[in-house]
Amino acid sequence: MSIRSFVNRKMVNSICMICMLGLLFMVAALPAVAQKKKKGAVKKTVEYALTVAAIRPATGDDPYIEVTFNESARFYRISKNAAPAYIDLLRESEKTGKPVLVKRANEDADVILRVRRK
């Protein structure tokens, strides 16, 4: 029996044809569903103990204050409209050299969400 005649006999049945098409669509959609779950994964916030090296005030229309830390070579930002207690804690850390806990949205984010005492 050739493959062609085998396929022709099996595909004659319309119910079998519908099942095969449904299975084909499910297999085709599987990578898209798996990829969507990856994109929707929630990233954890991160919080590190850091010591402030310098605080640069916002210039002009810039809505952020720049902060650098001894433990990192990156520039971090905190909103000018952030809680005054956060900015006070950062200034205190700069003067005394004591670390503060800095919370960010994820590992790659440079915006400071919260500052608190260690």
C-alpha positions as CSV (number, residue, x, y, z in Angstrom):
1,M,0.0,0.0,0.0
2,S,1.5,3.3,-1.0
3,I,1.5,6.4,1.2
4,R,-0.7,8.3,-1.2
5,S,-3.4,5.7,-1.1
6,F,-3.1,5.4,2.7
7,V,-3.6,9.2,3.1
8,N,-6.5,9.3,0.6
9,R,-8.3,6.6,2.6
10,K,-7.8,8.2,5.9
11,M,-8.6,11.7,4.8
12,V,-11.9,10.7,3.2
13,N,-13.5,10.6,6.6
14,S,-14.5,14.2,7.4
15,I,-14.3,13.7,11.1
16,C,-10.7,12.5,10.8
17,M,-10.0,15.5,8.6
18,I,-11.3,17.9,11.3
19,C,-9.3,16.2,14.0
20,M,-6.1,16.4,12.0
21,L,-6.6,20.1,11.2
22,G,-7.4,20.8,14.9
23,L,-4.2,19.0,15.9
24,L,-2.2,20.9,13.3
25,F,-3.5,24.3,14.6
26,M,-2.7,23.3,18.2
27,V,0.8,22.4,17.3
28,A,1.3,25.6,15.3
29,A,0.0,27.7,18.2
30,L,2.0,26.1,20.9
31,P,5.2,28.2,20.4
32,A,3.3,31.4,20.4
33,V,1.5,30.6,23.7
34,A,4.8,29.5,25.3
35,Q,6.4,32.8,24.2
36,K,3.6,34.9,25.5
37,K,4.0,33.4,29.0
38,K,7.6,34.3,29.0
39,K,6.9,37.9,28.1
40,G,4.2,38.2,30.8
41,A,6.4,36.8,33.5
42,V,6.5,39.2,36.5
43,K,10.0,40.3,37.4
44,K,10.8,40.7,41.1
45,T,11.8,44.0,42.5
46,V,15.3,44.3,43.8
47,E,16.6,46.0,46.9
48,Y,20.2,46.5,47.7
49,A,22.2,48.2,50.5
50,L,24.1,51.0,48.9
51,T,26.1,54.0,50.1
52,V,25.5,57.3,48.3
53,A,28.6,58.8,46.6
54,A,27.0,61.9,45.1
55,I,23.6,63.5,44.5
56,R,23.2,65.8,41.5
57,P,20.1,68.0,41.5
58,A,17.7,68.0,38.6
59,T,18.5,70.7,35.9
60,G,15.9,72.5,33.9
61,D,12.9,70.5,33.0
62,D,14.5,67.2,34.0
63,P,12.0,65.4,36.4
64,Y,14.7,63.3,38.0
65,I,17.6,63.8,40.5
66,E,20.7,61.7,39.7
67,V,22.3,59.6,42.4
68,T,25.5,57.6,42.3
69,F,26.6,55.0,44.7
70,N,30.0,53.7,45.9
71,E,29.0,50.1,45.1
72,S,27.9,50.8,41.5
73,A,29.3,52.6,38.5
74,R,25.8,53.4,37.1
75,F,23.8,56.5,37.5
76,Y,20.4,56.1,39.2
77,R,17.5,58.4,39.2
78,I,14.8,59.4,41.7
79,S,11.9,61.6,40.9
80,K,11.9,65.2,42.1
81,N,8.4,64.5,43.4
82,A,9.4,61.5,45.5
83,A,8.7,61.5,49.2
84,P,11.0,64.1,50.9
85,A,12.0,61.4,53.4
86,Y,13.6,59.4,50.6
87,I,15.7,62.3,49.4
88,D,16.6,63.2,53.1
89,L,17.8,59.6,53.6
90,L,20.0,59.7,50.5
91,R,21.6,63.0,51.6
92,E,22.2,61.6,55.1
93,S,23.9,58.6,53.6
94,E,26.1,60.9,51.5
95,K,27.2,62.8,54.6
96,T,27.6,59.9,57.0
97,G,28.7,57.1,54.7
98,K,26.1,54.7,56.1
99,P,24.3,52.5,53.5
100,V,20.6,52.7,52.8
101,L,18.3,50.1,51.3
102,V,17.4,51.2,47.7
103,K,14.5,49.4,45.9
104,R,14.2,49.3,42.1
105,A,11.6,47.7,39.8
106,N,14.0,45.1,38.5
107,E,17.8,44.5,38.0
108,D,18.0,46.6,34.9
109,A,16.0,49.6,36.1
110,D,17.7,52.8,37.0
111,V,14.8,54.5,38.7
112,I,14.7,54.3,42.5
113,L,11.3,53.4,43.8
114,R,11.9,53.5,47.6
115,V,14.7,54.3,50.1
116,R,14.8,53.2,53.7
117,R,17.2,52.8,56.5
118,K,19.3,49.6,56.7
